[in-house]
Amino acid sequence: MTTHDLTRTPPALLRRARRTFVVLSIAVPLVLTAIGVAVLLSWLPSLPTTVVTHWGVSGADGTGPVWTYLWILLAVGFGIPVLMAVATLTAVGTHWGGAARLMGALAAGMGAFAPALTLGSLGIQRGVDDLAAVPGIGGVVLLAFGALLLIGGLAWAVQPRVRPEPGRTLEPKHAVHVAGGERVVWLGSTTMPRAALVGIVILLLALVALAAYMLLTGVDGGWVVAIVVVVVALALATATSFRVRITPQGFDARSFVGWPRTTIPVAEIDSARAVDISPFGEFGGWGWRIAVDGRSGIVMRRGPAIEVSRRDRRPFIVTIDGAEEAAALLQAYVDRAQATDSDRGQRSAS
């Protein structure tokens, strides 16, 4: 049996938000990219066949065919926004909220960023015969990021504000009763989806091989790759698997290596329940997250989660199998602690 929290997002508002999102994340980048392509093609007669395609600290240090900029414009200006739009529409579903609104703004901003960057980079090369005389690109980069912020900000402003639909409350499959003095412990673990975990492990192994090759052959930058390997390994150890304990003392969640860790004593818990969570719709992604409404927690996948409401802070969430029974047990301990405090207060008053 399930119940639903509060009022669902009004269908008319949800449709308007999704339509606006599609216009901003697909139509706007398409129009801006088309304008950029038209301008680039009109500039071809005044550009050399080979142009500067990369700048370093000391100035231009890489060249390539002028068509390189066309592919960059199409990929960054339109390809990436479309991917962002499709991923958002697929992941969010009806759990529309601030994360989807932000993705729409970023997609529109990327549609402005790419033409500004590519046309700016080519514009400073028009009429220049000697590639060594091409000026720096710092001003162009600032202009491109300015366009991203301007268009992205406008796209954020015109989208309707939609609060994400709270996940439904899940009822325990059986009642949980804890007698006075009885100690019952619930243990569980939550792990990143296997496909994502396999992908991270493959990436880590590839980085290890690359770092070993660069260090053994003396290629510059080998130590940088080695540092990246260490960072990815630490992230893998601390952010992909967590263990959860429900005891008479309260709630405890810690990573596989023991850190990060969150402990919530039963005295600080107002209530506990199991809810159905949409990671992207409610938290904007996966991992140790903070939602727009202030909730925080360990969000590894879509589905059941323990929601611990704290007296002086926002609720803490952990997605995990068996959340219904875990939340019911924790609520039983909270009820018992509150009953004990009430009895003590009555005895003190008498």
N, C-alpha and C positions, 0 to 999 in steps of 0.2 A: 504494500500500500504506500502511496506517495501523496504528499500535499505540496502545494506550490506557495512560494513566498510572495507576499505583496501583490502588486498588480503587474501583469505582463506588459511589455512595451506595446503601446498602441500600434496596431498594424499600419495605420496611415502614416504615422511618424517613422516607423521602420522602413516603409517603402520609400518615403521621401529621402531618408538618410542614405539608403542604398543607391537610389537614382543619382543623388548628388555626388556620392562617392564615385560611381562609374564615370560620370561626366568629368570629374576632376582628375581621376587616376588614369583614364584612357583617352577621352576626347581631347582634353587640354594638352597632354603630351603629344598626341597625334598632330594637332594643329601647330603647336610650337615647333615640332620636329620637321613638319612639312615646310614651314617657313624657313627654317634653318637650312634644309636641303636645297630649297630654291635659291637662297642667297649664295650658298656654297657653289652651286653649279654656275651661277652667274659670274662668280669670281675666277673660275678656272682659267680664262684667257690671261688674266693678270698674275697668275701664280706659276712658279716653276714646277716641273714634273716631280722633282725631289724637294721636299720641304723639311723643316725642323719638326721633329715629333717628340722630342724629349729635352727638358732643361734640367741641369744640375745646379749645384750651389754656385759654380763659376760661370753659368750661362748655358747656351745651347750646346748639347753634347750628343745628340742623336738625330738621325735623319731617316726618312722613309718616303714612300710614294704619297702624293697628295690625297689619293683615295682613302688612305688610312683614316683621315678625319671624317669621311663620309660614313664609314663603318662604325666609328666611335659614336658619331652623332645618332645613328639609327639604334645602336645597341643600348647606349646609356639614356638617350632621350626618349625612346619609345619602348625598347625591349624590356628594360628593367622596370619601368612603371607598370607595364602589362603583367609581368611576373608578380609584382607586389600586389596588384589588384586581384589577380586570380588566387594567389595564396591567401589573401585576406578574406575574400568572399567564401573560399572553401573552409578556412579554419574557423571563422567567426560564426557563420550560420545566422541564427536569430539572436545570438548574444552580442548585439551591437553595442559599442561603447566608445570610450576614449581611445583605445588602441586602434580600432578601425578608423576613427577620425584622423588620428595621427598618420596612419599609413596613407590615407588619401591625400593629406597635405604633403607628405614626403614625395609621393608619386608625382603630384603636380609640380613640386619644386624641382624634381629631377628633370622634368620636361623642360624647365627653363634653364637649369644648370648646364645641360649638355650643349644647346645652341650657343649660350654665352661663352662657354669654354672653347668649343671648337672654332667658332667664328672669330672669337677674340684672338686665338692662337694663329689663325690664318691671316687675320686682318693686319697684324703687325709685320707680316712677311710679304704683303702685296707691294710689288715694285722694288723689292730688295733683291739684287742680283747675287750678292755675296752672302751665303748663309751664316758666315762668321759674324756678319754685321747685324744679325737679327737680335733685337733687344730682349731683355728678360721678360718673364711671363708673370711676375708677381702681381702686377696690376690687373691682368686678365683673370687670374685665380680669384682675387678679391671681388672682381666684378661678377664672376660666375657664382660665388657663394652668396653675394648680395642678391642676385636674381633668385637663387634657391630660397633664401629666407623671405624675400618679398612675396613671391608667388606662393610659397608654402604657407606663409602667414595668412595671406588672403584666402587660400583654400581652406585653412583651418577655420577661419572666421565665418565663411559662408555655409559651412556644413552645420546641420542642426545638431544640437546637443542631445545625446541619447544616453541615458544611464543604462548600463548593462543589466539585462534581466537576471535577477538572482537565481541561482540554481535551486532546484526543488529540494525540499527536505526529505531525507530518506528515513523511513521507520525501521527499527531493528526487526530482524526476522523472528526473534523471540525475546521475551521480557528478561531483564537482568535484575536480579535481586541479590544484594550483599547483606548478610546478617551482621549484627553488631560484633565487632572483634574479628570478623572473617577477613582474610586477605586473599584477594584474587588479582592476578597480574595478567595483563594482555600484552603480547609481543607481536610485532609485525615489522615488515620492511617494505620500502618503496624504492623502485629503481627506474631510471630512465628507460624508455622503450628500447627494446633490443636493437631495432634498426638504427636508431640514433647512436646507441652505445657502440655498435659495430663500426659505424662510420667514424666515430671519434678515435677508436682504437686503430683503425686503418690509417687515419691521418697521423696519429702519433707514431706508428711504425714507419711511415713514409718520412716523417721529419727526422726520426732517429737515423734512418739510412742516409738521408741527405746530410745531416750534421756530421756523421762519421766520414762520409766521402769528402766533404769540404775540409774537415780538420786533417784527415790523413793526406790529402793531396795539396794542402796549403792554400786552398782557394779563400780569397778574402770573404769575410762575413760568416765564417764557420762558427765562430763563438756566438754570433747573434742567433743563428739557427739553433745552437745548443741551448741557449737561454729560453727560446721559444719552446723547445722540447720540455724543459723543466716546468715552464708555466702550464703547458697543456697537461703534463703528467699530474701536477698538483690539482688542476681543475678536475681531472678525471677521478682523482682519489677523494676529493672533498665535495664534489657537487653532483655525482651521478647515482649515489646509493645512500639511503638513510634508514636508520633503525628507530622505531617508535616503541615507547613503553608507557603503559597505563598502569599505575600503582595506586595504593591508598594515599601516597604522598602527592600525586598529581600526574602531570603530563611531561614526557621527556622525548625529544627528537634530536638525534645526532647523526653526523655523517659516518661513513664506514670507518674513517680514521679517527673519529672522535671530535672533530671540529670541522665546520661550525656546529654549534649545539644550542638548543633552546629548551629551557626547563621552566615550567609554569606550575608553581605549588598550588595545591587544591584550594588553599585559602584565598588565592588571587583569581580563581575561576568563578565566573558568574553562572555560566551554563555551558553545556557541550551538546552538539548535535552532529548528525551526518548530513552532508549536502552533496549535490551533484554539481561538479565544477566544469566550466569551460575555460581552459587555460588562456587561450588567446583572447576570447571575448571578455573575460573578467579580469585577467591579470596581464594581458599584453604579451604573453609568451610562457616559456617553461623555465623551471629552475627555482632558485630562491628569489621570490618575487615580492613586490609591493604594488598593490592595486591602487587605482585612482582614488577609491573611497577610503584608503588608509589600511585596508586589510593586508596582511603579509603572510608568507608561508612558503612551504615546499610544494611546488606544483610540478609534478613529473608527467602527468598525463590527464586525459579527460576521463571523468567518471567520479566515483564516490570519494569523499574526503571527510576528515574530521575537522570540524570548526569549533575552536575553543574561544568562547567569548570571555574576555578579561575585564575586570572591574574598572581598571584605570587606563586601559590601553585598547587599541583596536583588536579585533579577532585575529587569531592565528590559524592557518589552514595547512593541512597535510593530505595530499591525495594518496589513498592507500586502499588495498583490498580489505574487506572486513571492517570498513569504517563504521557501519551501523552498530555492530556489537561493541567496538572500541568506544564509540561516543556514548553508548548506553551505559557501559561500565563506568566511564569517567563521570557521567551525570549522577550515577548512583553514589559514587564517592563524594561528589559535591553536595548532594542532598543529605548524606549522612553527616558531613562536616557541618553543614548549616543547621541541621537538627541538634547536633551536639552543642554548637554555639548558642542556640536558642535556649536549650535546657540550662546551660550554665548561666545565661542571663536571667532566667526566671528564678533560679536558686539564689543568685546574688541579690535579686530584688526582694526576695522573701527573707 
